[in-house]
Amino acid sequence: MTKILVVDDEPNIIELTKLYFEREGYNVSVASTGREALDKMEIFYPDLVVLDIMLPDIDGLEVCRRIRLKSKVPILILSARREDVDKIVGLEIGADDYLSKPFNPHELVARVKAILRRTQLGAAPVQVLDIFGVHLDIPQREVNIAGRVTKLRSKEFDLLAVFASNPGVVLTRERLLSEVWGYDYYGETRTVDVHVNHLRDKLQGSGADIETYRGTGYKLVPRVGTT
């Protein structure tokens, strides 16, 4: 499910955009300050950000700059200020589009769809993965571990796909919860731990293992003795 982060300090804008985006089937998270937006980037991993310029703490343009230091996620800027300089600066620092307030929510949705089409066409996802003796065919949802076809539960397969797409990278429990289960962190990381333990058991005999980073998360690594 496509995830959108809406950043605005006006409750009516938050409510309106969330309503329209959810009608389109998007998973929506919201933030009312720049700091909250930057925090959400670390746990929600949106596919697109709708970002207001005028925020109560960190200016939206500065938030855009900070996001661009770490991510290529598409950003659509909203602003009640109509000066061309704001639009120019926003686009120059990495925003993908700019929409002035007040706006028609249908136009906002149309612009978001257009941005997502452009960005998603430019980066086709990997369909088949081979890592540490594990073979995943993502479209067919089939997995071969150590030369044998292995049956995984739906979330176990999704979890393995995320690990295999990020070998050697420590993935936080919050990120795994967001990418596999599709919702924000509300203290439910125990769900991640249980599924990782089940997946780790099924990787026995392969060249892959899941290493625990206490207090942080997990990383897919080559099994000791197989390298």
C-alpha positions as CSV (number, residue, x, y, z in Angstrom):
1,M,0.0,0.0,0.0
2,T,1.4,3.4,-1.0
3,K,2.2,5.5,2.1
4,I,1.8,9.3,2.3
5,L,3.0,11.6,5.1
6,V,1.1,14.8,5.4
7,V,2.8,17.6,7.3
8,D,0.7,20.6,8.2
9,D,-0.2,22.5,11.4
10,E,-3.8,23.3,10.4
11,P,-6.1,20.6,11.7
12,N,-8.7,21.2,8.9
13,I,-6.0,20.7,6.2
14,I,-4.8,17.5,7.9
15,E,-8.4,16.2,8.2
16,L,-9.3,17.1,4.6
17,T,-6.2,15.7,2.9
18,K,-6.3,12.5,5.1
19,L,-9.9,11.9,4.0
20,Y,-9.2,12.3,0.3
21,F,-6.0,10.3,0.3
22,E,-7.6,7.4,2.3
23,R,-10.5,7.4,-0.2
24,E,-7.9,6.6,-2.9
25,G,-6.6,3.7,-0.8
26,Y,-3.4,5.3,0.5
27,N,-2.0,4.7,4.0
28,V,-1.7,8.1,5.6
29,S,0.3,9.3,8.5
30,V,0.3,12.9,9.7
31,A,2.6,15.4,11.5
32,S,1.9,18.9,12.7
33,T,5.5,20.1,13.3
34,G,8.7,19.9,11.4
35,R,10.3,17.8,14.2
36,E,7.5,15.4,14.2
37,A,7.7,15.1,10.4
38,L,11.4,14.2,10.6
39,D,10.7,11.6,13.3
40,K,8.0,10.1,11.2
41,M,10.4,9.7,8.3
42,E,12.4,7.4,10.4
43,I,9.6,5.0,11.3
44,F,6.9,5.4,8.6
45,Y,9.0,5.4,5.5
46,P,6.5,7.2,3.2
47,D,6.4,6.9,-0.5
48,L,5.5,10.6,-0.8
49,V,5.5,13.6,1.5
50,V,3.0,16.5,1.4
51,L,4.8,19.3,3.2
52,D,3.5,22.7,4.4
53,I,6.1,25.5,4.4
54,M,4.8,27.4,7.4
55,L,5.3,25.2,10.4
56,P,5.5,26.2,14.1
57,D,9.0,25.0,14.8
58,I,11.2,24.1,11.8
59,D,10.4,25.9,8.5
60,G,9.1,23.5,5.9
61,L,11.9,24.4,3.5
62,E,14.4,23.4,6.1
63,V,12.5,20.1,6.6
64,C,12.7,19.5,2.9
65,R,16.4,20.1,2.9
66,R,16.9,17.7,5.8
67,I,14.8,15.0,4.2
68,R,16.8,15.3,1.0
69,L,20.0,14.7,2.9
70,K,18.8,11.1,3.6
71,S,16.0,10.3,1.1
72,K,14.9,10.7,-2.5
73,V,11.2,10.4,-1.4
74,P,9.0,12.6,-3.6
75,I,7.9,15.9,-1.8
76,L,5.0,18.1,-2.7
77,I,5.1,21.5,-1.0
78,L,2.0,23.3,0.2
79,S,2.1,27.0,1.1
80,A,-0.3,29.9,1.8
81,R,2.5,32.2,0.6
82,R,2.2,33.0,-3.0
83,E,5.6,34.5,-3.7
84,D,7.4,32.9,-6.6
85,V,10.6,32.9,-4.6
86,D,9.2,30.2,-2.3
87,K,8.2,28.0,-5.2
88,I,11.6,28.5,-6.8
89,V,13.5,27.8,-3.6
90,G,11.4,24.7,-2.8
91,L,12.0,23.2,-6.2
92,E,15.7,24.0,-6.1
93,I,16.2,22.2,-2.8
94,G,14.6,19.1,-4.0
95,A,10.7,19.4,-3.9
96,D,9.0,17.7,-6.8
97,D,5.9,19.9,-7.0
98,Y,4.3,23.0,-5.4
99,L,0.7,23.8,-4.7
100,S,-0.6,27.1,-3.2
101,K,-3.3,27.3,-0.5
102,P,-6.2,27.3,-0.7
103,F,-6.3,24.4,-3.0
104,N,-8.8,22.0,-4.5
105,P,-8.3,18.6,-2.8
106,H,-9.1,16.9,-6.2
107,E,-6.1,18.7,-7.7
108,L,-3.9,17.7,-4.8
109,V,-4.8,14.0,-5.3
110,A,-4.2,14.4,-9.1
111,R,-0.8,15.9,-8.6
112,V,0.2,13.2,-6.1
113,K,-0.9,10.5,-8.5
114,A,1.2,12.1,-11.3
115,I,4.3,12.3,-9.1
116,L,3.9,8.7,-8.0
117,R,3.5,7.5,-11.6
118,R,6.7,9.3,-12.6
119,T,8.8,8.1,-9.7
120,Q,7.5,4.5,-9.7
121,L,8.1,4.2,-13.4
122,G,11.7,5.3,-12.9
123,A,12.5,2.6,-10.4
124,A,11.2,-0.9,-11.2
125,P,11.4,-3.1,-8.1
126,V,13.6,-6.2,-8.0
127,Q,11.5,-9.2,-8.7
128,V,13.8,-12.1,-7.9
129,L,16.4,-12.1,-5.1
130,D,19.3,-14.5,-4.5
131,I,21.2,-13.9,-1.2
132,F,23.2,-16.3,1.0
133,G,21.7,-19.4,-0.5
134,V,18.1,-18.1,-0.3
135,H,16.2,-17.6,-3.5
136,L,13.0,-15.5,-3.5
137,D,10.6,-15.1,-6.4
138,I,8.6,-12.1,-5.2
139,P,5.8,-12.1,-7.8
140,Q,5.2,-15.8,-7.4
141,R,5.7,-15.5,-3.6
142,E,8.0,-18.6,-3.7
143,V,11.1,-19.2,-1.7
144,N,13.9,-21.8,-2.0
145,I,16.1,-22.1,1.1
146,A,19.3,-24.2,0.8
147,G,18.0,-25.9,-2.3
148,R,14.6,-26.8,-1.0
149,V,11.2,-25.2,-1.6
150,T,10.1,-23.8,1.7
151,K,6.6,-22.8,2.8
152,L,6.5,-19.5,4.6
153,R,3.5,-17.7,6.1
154,S,2.5,-14.5,4.4
155,K,4.2,-12.1,6.8
156,E,7.3,-14.3,7.1
157,F,7.7,-14.1,3.3
158,D,7.2,-10.3,3.4
159,L,9.7,-10.0,6.2
160,L,12.3,-12.1,4.4
161,A,11.8,-10.0,1.3
162,V,12.6,-6.9,3.2
163,F,15.7,-8.5,4.8
164,A,16.9,-9.8,1.4
165,S,16.5,-6.4,-0.2
166,N,18.7,-4.9,2.5
167,P,21.5,-7.4,3.2
168,G,24.0,-6.3,5.8
169,V,21.8,-3.4,6.9
170,V,20.4,-3.1,10.5
171,L,16.7,-2.7,10.2
172,T,14.9,-1.3,13.2
173,R,11.8,-3.0,14.6
174,E,9.8,0.1,13.8
175,R,10.9,0.0,10.1
176,L,10.0,-3.7,9.8
177,L,6.6,-3.1,11.4
178,S,5.9,-0.2,9.0
179,E,7.1,-2.0,5.8
180,V,5.7,-5.5,6.5
181,W,2.6,-4.7,8.6
182,G,1.9,-1.3,7.1
183,Y,1.3,0.8,10.2
184,D,3.1,3.1,12.6
185,Y,4.9,2.1,15.7
186,Y,2.6,1.8,18.7
187,G,4.6,-0.4,21.0
188,E,3.8,-3.6,19.0
189,T,7.4,-4.6,18.1
190,R,6.8,-7.9,19.9
191,T,5.0,-8.9,16.7
192,V,8.2,-8.4,14.8
193,D,10.3,-10.4,17.3
194,V,8.0,-13.4,17.1
195,H,8.0,-13.5,13.3
196,V,11.8,-13.0,13.2
197,N,12.3,-16.0,15.5
198,H,10.0,-18.2,13.3
199,L,11.8,-17.0,10.2
200,R,15.2,-17.6,11.7
201,D,14.2,-21.2,12.4
202,K,13.2,-21.8,8.8
203,L,16.6,-20.4,7.6
204,Q,18.4,-23.2,9.4
205,G,20.6,-25.1,7.0
206,S,21.0,-22.1,4.6
207,G,23.9,-19.7,4.3
208,A,21.7,-16.9,5.8
209,D,21.1,-15.9,9.4
210,I,19.3,-13.0,11.1
211,E,21.5,-11.3,13.6
212,T,19.9,-9.4,16.6
213,Y,21.0,-5.9,17.5
214,R,19.8,-5.5,21.1
215,G,17.5,-2.5,21.5
216,T,17.6,-1.7,17.8
217,G,16.6,-4.4,15.4
218,Y,17.9,-7.1,13.1
219,K,20.3,-7.7,10.1
220,L,20.5,-10.4,7.5
221,V,24.0,-11.8,7.5
222,P,25.9,-14.8,6.1
223,R,25.8,-17.7,8.5
224,V,29.0,-18.2,10.5
225,G,31.1,-20.9,8.8
226,T,29.5,-20.5,5.3
227,T,31.7,-17.7,4.0
